[in-house]
């Protein structure tokens, strides 16, 4: 037997009675819709207001317009970290994220705490006021020893070499007591396209790591040292002076050369046209063809002081470069 009620078996309720029974359900449905709409509006308001204690940017979000600094690679040929976002990358602002422009608590926003001032007595030049901000930015972050060779003028062959050091990456440079007169290229300095034989010294920041010379290495030398009878110059200097003894001590400057090889290595990775064989060597009392010449005692001091573990560099160019 079917359990479904037969047609015509409904209770004789009037239309008015049925209408009265549906009304509470309509009211309950309307109330539910109203509560849902109110809740959605409240959630939207909380999301729009980033000042709440739980407001934060999602992983990967960055405030628009703020550059991501890519740390530099540590080599002298690297430019400063990029100050721009990746090319073609989308930039967006996370509303209410801490640090976003105009967000509550961001620097410069109303009610934000003042930006701490620099420590009293701090040096904005990092201890190297002789060089430009651009040159300082090219110094590898991990370098803790530095030889500054500052020329008198762009077309001068006279310069001064000064030793600096710092205790850790990011610290200010401290000038050592050592400072020596020096000679550079006879035609001065070249910050552009240098050509082999143009008698200029390249401008820039270069690493140091290989040494050698006609004489045995001074006790305490930490660089790899090639003691070789081939360190004998030929001919005479630019002004006709004798070159005898100029290569008794040599430190290779890493300009267009292979690192980890003797200064005598002839390979020029960037081509023969740019020249090479740029060294720190014993001064022969005259301008060079592109090298830096300092006294014999100064060369011995450098060899016994510079340490590959401290990532030493030479920073060289005309005054204010």
C-alpha positions, 0 to 999 in steps of 0.5 A: 500500500502506498504511504503517500496521501491520496489526493483530496486528503488534505486538511481543510485549512483556509487560504488565510490560515496558510498565509498566516503560517508562511509569514514567520518564515518570511520574516526569518529569511529576511532577518537572515539576509540582513544579518549576512549583509551586515556581516559582509559589510563589517568584514569589508570595513575591517579589511579596509582599515589596516590599523587593527592589530592583525593587519599585515601584508601577505608574504610576497607583498611589497608596497608599491614604489619602494625599490628592492635592493639587490645586494651586490655580488662582491666583485669589483666589476659589479655595479651597486645593487639595483634600485629598481624593481625587476623589468616587467614585474608588476608592482602593487600596493597592499592596502593597510600593509605596514610600511606602505605609503600612507599606511598607519605606522608607516614613516611620514604617516600621521601619528607615526613615530619619528625616524631615529636620527643618525648617531652623533658624530657618524660620518655620512661618507663612511670614512672616505670623504675623498671619493664620490658616493658612486665610487663608494657604492662600488666597493664590495661590502665584504672588503675590509682592507682598502688602498686609496690611490688619489691622483692630483688631477685627471691629467696628472701622473702624481698621486698619493696612496693611503691604506684604510681598514675597517673591522667589519662589513658596513663599518666606517673606514679608518685611515692608517698612519701609512700614506705614500707619494705615488706615480700613475700613468704619464697621461693621467687617468682614464674612466672610459674606454682605455686602450693599450699603450695610451699611458693612462691608468684605469679609474675604478675599484679593483680587487687585489689577490696575487703578488710576485717579484724579483726578490723573495717575498717579505716574511709575513706575506699572505698573498700567493707570491711568484718569486721569479727572475722574469720580473725584470723590466725592459727599456727605460721609463717614459721620461728616460729614467732607469727602471732597474728594481721596479719589479722587485715587488709586485702586486697585480691589480685585477684589471683585465686579468685572470685572478689566481695567476701570477702577475706575469700571466699574459691572458687578458679576458676582456681583449688585448685592446684594453691593455693589462699588466696593471700592477702596484710596483716599486716606484722608479721616480717617474710616471708609468705606462699605467701602473701605480708606483710607490716606494720599496718600503711601502710595497713591503708594508703592503705585502705584509699587511694585506690579507686575502681573507680581508678581501682587499681592494684598490680604489684609484682615480683623480681627486673626487672621482 
